[in-house]
Amino acid sequence: MASIIRISRLVAYRNIEKFTIRNASLSKSVGITAIRGLSVASTSPSIGETIANLSAENPNKELVRYEHKNLKFNLKLLEENSEALAIGLLETGLQAGDAMLSWLPLHFAEHHILQLACSKAGFILYHLDPSLAISDKKAAKDSLKNALEMSEATCLFSQQAGSDVNYIDLIKDIIPEIRYFDIYEGMPFFTPHFPHLRFPIHTGFDVPAGGLLGMLPYKYMMVPVTGHLRDYLKGAKLSGSTPLMGELILDTKDGSVKKGKVLTNDQVLESNAWPEVCSMVKREFIEVEGIGVVF
């Protein structure tokens, strides 16, 4: 019964459309991408579309195994999980061109699924290295605060805990509203510290309770309605020239962050900026090392 109540509240929450979210200027012209005034000619498929095409050709082709949680993904699972996350985010009223901030380790499957989802939905993904918190918690908090301000991220993705660091506690220090803002009451999350932030999301197993009322579990953001992504894009035309990856330059000494370039889907592939995703596009099987299963 409690699970049903949580799900129903989340549904009610998602029905509150576009609460103070900036409107993206989306062109419906064929072959043109227009996101917030940036218009570029379409040339090649986006990374997300490429994965979808590869999955349709050979869904059982295994591409990646993660030491962390001992997970293995074939093309079908990559496609289904990334599309479910893309739809889940778009369903809340977020739009192509919105920024996302990942504070996840680079060896997490959730991070790579998020990368694919951002390509599918037209989001711009920024990444901030969370390992700074292992050696300097204050600098890590400063870097997260700066990254949220610089990126104007609508969603923050973080692990719950890892490497003897409670990341949620660090987030609470800079976003105190997540301690008491009950997101399941149906009201959109809001913090005056970062007015653009709509969803603080964690990859742990805890449901919102005990000081986590303002955060949603990663799995709650996934909506598995395969094949309906285009309905949620509302006319946005995505391609290889669509902006995808935003660079953040971190100074580990003081936690300061500078904003770098924004790379398109094509540029991400050309520069191998996301090595794991680039290997997936090439259909090369990889093993992603990292902290394994902890019991």
N, C-alpha and C positions, 0 to 999 in steps of 0.2 A: 504493500500500500504506500509506504514512504517513497519507494522508487517511482510509483505512478504520479504521486503528488509533485515530485521534483521535475519529472518530465513535463507534466502539464504546466507547471510554472514556467519552465523554459520555453515551451511553445507560446505561452502568453507573452513572454518577454520578447520573443522574436517577432511577434505581430506588431510590436510598436515600431513602426517603420521610420527609418531615416531621422532619428531624433538628433537634431542639431548637427547632422553630418553634412559636410560641404558637398554641394552638388558637383559632379564631374561633368564636363562638357564632352559628350560622346557623339561622334559623327556616325551617321548611318550610311555614309557613302561607301560603296563597294571598293575594297582594296585600300581604304584609308583608316589609319588609327588616329583617334583624337582624344587624348586624355589630358584634361585641364589645359587646353590650349596648345598642346604639343601635337602637331600633325606630321606624320611621316608615312611614306608610301610602304605598303606591305610588299615584302619580297619573298619571305620564306615562312614556313609554319613556326609557331612558338614551340618552346620545349615541351610544354604540356600537350600540345596537339600532336607532336612527334611521338610522345610516349603512348598516346591514345591510338595512333595509327599502328605502331609497333605491336601494341597489345592485341589489336584486332587481327594482325597477321599471325602472331605466334604467342598466344596468351600464357602458355606454360613454360616459356623460356625463363630460367632462373637467372637473376642478375646480381643479387646482392645478399650477403649474409652478415649480420651484425653480431659481434661478440657480446655487446651489451644486450641483455635479455635473450640472447641466442635466437634471434629472429632471422628468417629467410624470406625473401620476396621474389616472386616471379613478376612478369610484366602485368599480368591480370591484377595481382594484388596491389602493385604500385599504382596502376590506373584507378582501381576502385577506391583505394584509400585517399589518394590525392584529389580525386573528383568529389568525394564525399566531404572532404574538408573545404574545398573551394565553394561548393554549394552551401555548406553550413555557414560560412562567413558571408557569402553574398545574400543569403536569406535574411540575415539580420538587418540589411539595409546598407551594408558597406558596398562600395562601388569600385570599379576598375580605376586605378590611379591612387587609391588609398595606400598609405604606408603601413607596413608591419615591422615589428622589431622582435628578432629572435635573440633570447639570452640563453640559448640552449647549447650544449657541447656539440662539436661538429661530428661526433661519432654516434649521435642519437638518430635512430630511424625517424623519429618525429620531426627532426629538423629537415631531413631530406624530403619527407612527405610534404612539409610546409613549403619547401622550395618549389616543388612541382605544382602544388596548389596555387601558389602565387602566380606562376606562369599561366595556369589555366584561367585564373580569375582576373588577371591584369593588375595585380597588386605589386607594389615595389617593396622588396624585402631588404631590411637592414639587419646586420648581425653584429652582436657585441660579445666578445670573448668573456665567458663567465669565470674562467679559471683564475682571474685576478683576485677573486674573493678568497681563494685558498691561502694566499700570502698576505693580502691587505684588504680587509673588509671595508674600511673607510673609503679607500680609493675605488673599490668596486661599486659602492653605493653612489659615489660621486660620478663615476662613469655612466652608470645606469640613468641617473638623473639627467646628465648632459645628453645622453643618447636619445632619451624620450623627448627632450626639448628640441634637439637638432632634427630628428626624423619626423616629428609630429605624428608618431605612430598611433594608429587607431586600435591596434592590438599588441599586447606584450605577451610573449611566450617564454615561460621559464620552467626549469625543473623544480621540483619541490625541495629536494635535498640531494646532496652528493658530495663525495670527497670531504666528508666531515664538515660540510657547510650547509646550514639551513637557509636556502635562498629565499624562501618565503618570508622569513624574519627580516632579511635585508630589504625586501620589497616593501614590507609593512613600514619600515622606517622612512621611506621616501614617499609612499602612497598610503598614509594612515587610514584612508577611507575603506580599504579592503577589510579592516578589522571588524567593522560594524555595518557596512552597507550590504543589506540583504538583497542580492541580485535576484533571488527567487521570488521576491514580492511583485515582480513584474515591472519595476521601474528601471529605466536605463541607468547604468553605472555612470557616475560623474565624480571627478575630482578637480577642484580649482587649481591644483598644482600642475596638472596636465590636461587641460580642457578638451583636447583632441582624443584622449584615450577613452575607448568604449568597452574594451574587453581585456582584463587581466586574466591570463590563462596559464594553468600549470599542467605538467605532464604526470603528476603523481596520482595516487589512488584515492586520496581523501576527498570526500564530498564537502561542499561548503558547510563548515561547522568549526567551532572552536577557534574563531579568529580568521576563518577563510570565507566568510560570507560574501565577500566581494569578488572572489575568483571562481572561474569555471574550470572544471577538468577538461583537458584537451579532447577526450573522447566524446564529451557532450556537444562539441562543435561540429561533429561529423554527421552529415545527413546523407545516407546511402540511397539516393534515387538516381541510379546510374542511367546515363543517356539524356538527362534533362538539363545539363549545364547551360546550354545555349539559352534556355528559357530565363535563366537567372542573370545572364549577362546584359539583357535589355538593350540589345543593339550594338554593344561595344565590339569592335572589330580588332581582334588580337592577331599578332604575327611575330615574325622574328625580329622586327624592328620596334616592338613594344617595350618600353622601359620595364626592367625587372629587378635588377640588383643595385641597391644603393650602398656606397662605400662609407664606412665609418673608420676614421683613423684615431686609434686609442693611444694615449700617452700613459703607460703603466706606472709612471712615477707619481703622478698627481691625479690620475683618473680623468683628465680632460679629454674631450672628444671633438674632433673636427669632421665636418662633412666633406666627403670626396665626390667622385663622379657617380653618375647613374648609368649603368650599363644596360643595354638592350638584351633580349634573348639571344640574338646572334652574337653579340659581343661576349656574353657569358661563355658561350661555346668556344668561340675563337680564342679567348684568353685562358680557358680552362679554369675560370674563376670558382666554379663549383665542381671539383674533381669527381665526386661520386655521381652527381647527376650527369656530367659529361660522359662518364663511363656507361651509364644506363642508356644514354642516347646512342652510343656506339655498340650497344648490346654486348658489352664486355662484363663478364662476371668478376665481382670484386669481393674481398673480405674486408670489412671495416673493423679495425681493432679499437679497443677501448675498454673501460672498466666493464667486466662481465657481470653475470647474474650474481647478486648478493642475497643470501638467505638469512 
